[in-house]
Amino acid sequence: MAGTALVATAAGLLLPGALASAVDTAISGQSSWAQVLWLLTLGVSEILAEVFGIVVTARVTHTGAAWLRHRLSRHLIRLGLRSPFPEGDAISRITGDSTGAAAAPSLVVQLGSALVLSCGAIVLLALLDWRLAAVFLVSVPMAVLLARSHLRLTADDVTTYQEVSGELSARLLDAVSGLRTIAASGTAEREAERVLRPLPLLGAAGIGMWRTQARMVWRAGLLLPSVQLAVLVAAGFGVLAGRLSIGDVLAALGYTMLGMGLVGQIALLTALSKARSCATRITAVLDVPVPERGKFRLPNGAGTIEVRGVGVEDVLHDIDVTVSGGTHLAVVGPSGAGKSTLVAVLGGLRAPDRGEVLLDGVPLRCLPPEDIRAAIGHAFERPALLGATVRDAVAYGSWAGTASVERACRAAQVHDLVVRLPEGYDTPLADTPLSGGEAQRLGLARALARAPRVLALDEATGSLDTVTEARVEDAITGLLPGRTRFAVTHRATTARRADLVLWLDQGRVRALAPHLELWDDPRYRAVFTEAADEEG
């Protein structure tokens, strides 16, 4: 990219002199074929270099954007639930900001090329006649002032535009994810107003950028012909004085246009400012530290979980719990009690802000991610099913073969559904219509297919009726006997089937005991009553 720019710049600087030589030779009546051939060679070289430069620039920008997206995606995945960036904003940074930042090298090369071209043109103009260079240099302070003013006025607008775009993307993604809820609650107008609330700020920033751009364009449009006219007048006096030829006048005009080329490229400063803003937003993501990778290997064990003084800011407070291997633990509590956060911490999806979680005597922070993922299987209320086919979705993230996938689907009570599909387990996932409960069961099968020593279920059977849920739990016990299981639930029947119930309230452990022992407490019963009311 820099090489092609160098060739184009060199050819551009040599063209006015070649033109002057060809014109003066033709006027003198001498043969000018050599000069014309040189002129054509320079012109063709400049055109080819610029065309090749466009191709190379597109390739470099595309490659750079892909590299940035890959790096950002890996970093965000490694951050997991510790990422402070909303999903929509993260997507905006991966897509738009990566493309914008990747354009920075080409913009720097273009501006650098324009600077070299301008400086070279001034030098050649001075070699032609120092008086012409002096006239030209009078315009330099005005050009510098124009560029500085443009940068200063666009910086804030560009930054605001990028930030508000990210916020708008985050709000839109939230709305799209909850379309059914919005439609059912009749709050479409209110939700549209919430999503579009940042739009005036976005519009103001956009208008500000274009207003500054327009102001720069007309000022630059006045500056360029003014400088050309001044140099042309000075060159005219040079012709009258016998210092310059007609060809020299043409060369002087050419050098003047090249010298003012940097002013014509001031518009690139807006793009460079945008690229810098994009790079800043990308750097903000990459600067978030990723938890250090653990170096210990997980020993064999029964799946005992120890929670020591765990706290998550504003969610969990001083949790101390020990869950023996093979225990079925139900996690209950009112909405906002921190149940899902606790399960994420217990399952290693999220590192606590304070305290630590141990699996079979080893802190999770000391284990490599692959050991944690192999040992702890997760299933969620609304699972994201990934893969080309149903089989791929169930085997995702594990080495489960066909037999393991089918056993997991049978345990999750979804095998009968899958075999009725047009291509069975090989049916494309995109062509598989799934209800909420069916998707939930496939997500559960995905967790079971890993055959983990610990199962973390976050409302993973909440969409199933109580009879199917009981069958699923019995099948899990048969498929993975002796496994530790902790499950968030709002159903009293599910809590009753568990060995122990962990009762959370405002992020603290209120009790840890069998369901029947807690049932006598009216406040405990109220947890399920409130959950039933919310569900209804």
N, C-alpha and C positions, 0 to 999 in steps of 0.2 A: 504493500500500500504506500509506504514512504518512498519506495523506489520509483513507482509510477508517477507519484507527485513530483519527485525530483526531476524526472525526464520532462514532464509537462511544464514545470517551472523554467527549466533551462531553455526549452524550445520557445516558450513565451517571451523570455528576455531577449533571445537572439532575433526574434521575428522583426521587430521595428528596425533594427540595424540592417537586416537583410533586405527589407522593403526599401529603406533609404538608398542602399547601394544599387538595387535594381532600378529604381526610378532615376537616380542621377546618371547611371550608365545609359539608360534609354534616352534621356534628355540630351546627353552629349553626342548621341548618334553612334555610339560604339555597340558592338555585339553584347547582348545582355543575357545570353542563354545560360551561362554558368550561374549568374546571380539569380535568375528566375528558377533554375533547377534547385538551387540551395534554398530559396524561399519556399518552394513547394515541398521540399524534403522536411523543412522545419514545421510547416503547417500540418503535413500528414503525420509527422511524429507526435506533435502535440495532440492531435485528434485521437490517434491510436492510444496514446498514454492515458488520456482522459477516459476513453471508453473502457480500456483495461482496468483503470483505477476504479471505475464504477462497479465493475464485476468483482474485483478484489475486495472493495469496501463492503459490498453486500455480503460476500462470503465471510469476511472477518466479523462483521456485525452479527450475522446469524450464528456463527460458531460461538462468539462471546456470549450472546444471549442464552444459548443452550447451556453453556458452561455455568453461567450464573444461576439459571433455573435449577440445574442439577445440584449445585452447591447449596443453594437456599433450601431446596426441598430436603436434602439430606440433613441439613442443620435443624430445620423445623421438626423433622421426624425424630431426630435424636433428642430434641427438647421435649417432645411429647406434650403432656399436660402442663409442663412448666413454661410453655411458651406464653408470653404476655400479649401476643398479637391475636386479635379475633380472626376467625377463619376467613371471612371475606377480605379483611385487610391483608392477611397473609397471601391470599390468592392474588390480590392486586400487586403485591410486591414481587411475587414469583413471575407474573405475566408482564404487566405493564412496566414496572420499574426495571426488571431485568433487560427488557428491550431498550428502554431509555438509557440505562447506564452503559449498555454494550455499544451504543452509538458514540460514546465519548472519544475513543481512539480515533475514529474517522473524522470527528469534528476537530480534534486537536491537530490532526494532520492537515486538514483543509485550512484551518486558521494559520497554522505554521507556514504552509505553502504560500498563503496570501501575504503573510508578513515578509517572507523571503523575497517574494515577487516584488512587493512594494519597495523594500529596501534596495534590491538590485536595480529596480527601475530608477530610483533616485540617484544611485551611484552612476549609472549609465547616462542619466540626464546631466549630471554634473560633468562627466567626461565630455559630453557633447558641448555644453556651455554652462559654466558655473552660475551664470546669471539666471538661467532657466531653473536650475535647482533651487536657487535662493527664492525665486517667486513661488515655486511649488512648496517649499518648506514653510511658507507663511500659513498654509492651510493645515499643517500637521497638528498644531494645538487645538484647532477647531474639531478635527477628526477625533483626537484623543478625548476631548471633552464630550463629544457626541457618544462615543463608545462607553465612557465611564458613566454618563448619565443613564444610558440605556440599561447597563448592567444593574445599576443601583435601583432603578425603578422596577425592573422585572424580577429581582431576586425574591422579594417577599411574596409576590403574586404567584410565582412558579412553585414555591414551597407550599403555600396555602392550597394551591390547586392539587398538588400531589397528595397532601394529607387528607383533604376533603374527599378526593376520589376514593382513597382507601376506606374512609369511614362510610361513604355511600355504598361501596361494594359489600362491606360487612353487614350493613343494615339490609341490603337487598338479599344477601344470602340467607340471613335469618328469616326473612319473610318468605322466601321460596321454600325453605325447609319446613315452614309451618303453614303451608297453603291450606291444608285440610282444616286445621284448627281455626285459621282465620275465617274460612268460609263458613264453618259450623257455628262460630260465635258471632257472625255478622259484623265483624269489625274491619272490613276491607277498607272502608274510607279512612278510618282512624289509622290503620296500619300504613296505608299509602302516604298519609300525611307524615307519619313518623319516618318512613324511609326517605321521603323527599325533603325533609326538613333542612338538610345541609345544602340543598340545591341552590338557594339564593347566594350563599357564600361561594359556592363553586362558580356560579355565573359571574359574580363580581370579580373573582380572581381571573377568570377567562377574559372578561371584558377589559380588565386592567392590562393584561398582557397584550391584547390586540391593540388597545389604545396607545400603549407605549411603542409597539411595533409600528403603527401607522405614523406616529410622530417622528420616529427615527427615519422612516422611509422618505417622507417629504423633505426632511432636513438634509438627508444624504443626497436626495434628488436635486436640491438646490446647490449643494456644495460642489458636486462633481462638475457640472457645466461652468460654474464660476471659476474653478481652478483651471479648467481647460481653456477658457477664454483668456484668462490672465497669462497663461503660458504661451498661448497662440500669439497674443499681442507682443510679448517679450521676444518670441521667435521671429515675428515680423520685423522688429527693429534689428534683430541679428542678421536677417537677410539683407536689409537695407545697408547695414554696416559692412556687409561682405563676409561676416563670420560664419554664416550658415547657408546651406544650399536648400533647394526645394525638398530634396530627400530628407535633409536634416529636420526640416519642419514637420514632415510626416512622422519621422522617428520620434521627435519630441512629443507630438500628440499621442503616439503609441505608448511612450514611456509614462506620460501623464495618466493615461487610462490605467496602465498597470500599477502605477504608484497609488492611485486612488482605489485600486481593487480591494484593499483591506476595508475601506469604508463600505463598499458594496457587500462585504461579508459580515457586517455587524449583525445582520439578521441571525447568523449562526451563533451569536452570543446567547440569544434566547434559547436555542436548542442546547447549547453547552450548559447554560444555567439549569435547564430542565434535567439534563443528564447528571449534573452534579447533585441535584435534589434527589434524583432516583438512586444514585450511588450512596447518598447519605441514609436513605431509608433502608437500603440493602445492608449497609454497614451496621445500622441499628439492630438488625436481626442477628447478624454474624457476631456482634459483640456480646450477645447474651451467652453467658458461659454454659457449656454443656457439662452435666455431671461427669466426673471422672469415671472411666471404665474400670470396673472391678477386675481384680487379678486372681482372686481365689476361685477354686472349682467347687461346685456344690457336691457335698458328700451324699451317700445314700442315706435315706431317712424316711420317716413316716409322714412327713409334712407338718411338723409342729411349727406353729406361728407364735412368735413372741413380739409383743408391742410394748416398747419401753418409752414412756414419756413423750409420745408422739403429739405434735401440734402442727396445725396448718393455719396460717394467719386468718383470723376472723371466721374459721370454720370448725376446727377441732382443737380441743384443749386438754392436754395432759392425759392422753389415753394410755392406760396400762392394762394389757390383756394378754393372757396366754391361752392359746387354743391347741390342745393336744392333737397329735396326729390321728386322723380318722374321724375327728369330730365334725358333726353337721351343725354349723352355727347359723342361726337366723339373725339378721341385723334389722331391727325395727326402730321406728321413731317417727315423730311428726315431720311434715314437710319442712325442709330447711335444717334438719337436725345434723346433717353431715354424713348421712349413710353412704351415698355414692362416693364421696370423697374418701371416706374411711376404707371402702372396698378397693378403691384405686390405689391407696397407700399400701394396704395389705398385699395387693397383687403386684406391687412394683411398677405400676403405671405412672405413679407420681411419687417423687421423693418428699418426705415431710420437711417442713421448715425447722422443726425441732424433733429431737428424739430419733429413734431408729426402729426398724422392723427386722426381725431375724427369722430365717427359714432354716429349720433343723440346725440351729445354733450358729448360723453364718449370717451377718448383716447383709441385707439385700444390696446395699451400696458397695459391698466388697465383691459382688458377683458380676460376671460379664452378662450383658443383656441376653445372649443366647441361652445361658443356663436358666435365667429367670423365666424366659418365655417357654422353655421346654418343661419347666417344673410347674408353672402356674398357667392354667387355661382360663380365659375370660369369655363370658357371654353377657350380652347387654340387652336392654329393653328394646332398643332400635338398632340392630346390628347393621353395619355397612358390609354388604356382601360383595366380595371382590373376586374376579376370575372370569374366564371366558364361558365356562359351563358350570352346571350345578356341582359336578364332581370337583372342579377346581375351587369353587367357593368353599366347599366343606374341607378340602385338603389344604386350603390356603395357609401358608406359614408353617407347614409341617411336612413330614415325609410320608404321610399316611397313604397306604396303597388302597386298592379297590375294596378289599375285604374290610379294612379298618373304617373306610368311609361309610360303607353300608351298615356296619355294626353301629357306628355312631348315629346314623340316621334312624335306625330302628329304635335305639335307645331314646332318641329325641322325638319319637312318634311322628316322623316325617317321611319314612321310607315308602309307605303306601302311596303318598302323594307323588313322590319323585318317579316311581315306576310307571305311573299313569301318564307321565309327560310324553310327548311325541318321540323323543329320543332318550327317555329315561335319564340316567345320570349325565349323559352327554348332551342334553338339551342346552342350547345357549342360554345363559343367565338372562340376557336381554329379552328373550322370548318366553320367559317363565313368569306368568302372572302369580304374584304372591300376596296373600293377605298379611296383616300385621303379625298374626299368630304364626303363620307358616314361615315368614321370614325370621321370626324369633326362634323357631325350632331349628331352622338351618344354621342360624348363628350358634345355637347351643350345640348342634352336631359338630360344628367346626371346633369348638372348645373340647368336646369329648374325643374327637379323632386324634388329638395330640396325646391322649392317655396321660395327662399330667398327674402329679402327686397331690396338687391342690387345685380346686375349682373355685373361681370367683364369679358369682352370678349376681349381676346387678339388675334386678327385676327381669331376669331372663325368661321367666315363665309367666309374667304378669298378664299377657294377652290370652293365655290359655284358660279354659274353664277348669274348675277345681278337680273334676274327675281326670281330665287329660293330664293336668299338672301332677296329680298323684301317681299316674302311670309313668310319667317321665321320671319322677324321682325314684320310683322303684326300679325302673330300667337302668338308671344311672348307678344305683347301688349294685345292681347285678353286673353291669359292664365294668365298673371301676370300684370294686369292693375295697373298703379300708381307706378311701381317699378323704382327705380333709376338704370340707366344703363350707364356704360361708356365702350366704345369699341374702341380698336385700329383698325384703318382702313387705307388703302391706296387708297380707291375709293372715288371719288368726289360724286358719287350718294349716297353712304352711309352717307357721311358727310352732304349732303343736307337734308337727312331725320332726322338728329339729331336736338335736340333743340338748342344745343350749340356746338361749336367746340373749343377744346383746342389745340392751335397750339404750338408745341414744336420745339425749334431749339437750338442745342448744350446744351441740358439739362436745358434750361430756357424757361419760358412761353413767347411766342412772342405776343400772343393775345388770348382772350377768348371772342368769339362773335358768332352769327349765321353765317352759311356758306355763305349766300348771301351777308352779309356785308363784309366778307373777300375776296370774289371772285374777287373784283375789284383790289386787290393787285396782281401784276404779280408774286411776290415772293411766294405768297400762291398758286397760280395756278401751279407754277413750282414744288411744292411738289408732286402733283398728276402726273404731266408729268414725273418726274424722277421715280416715283414709277411704272408707266406704262412701262417705258423703261426697268427698272430692271426686271419686270414681263415678258416682252416680250423676 
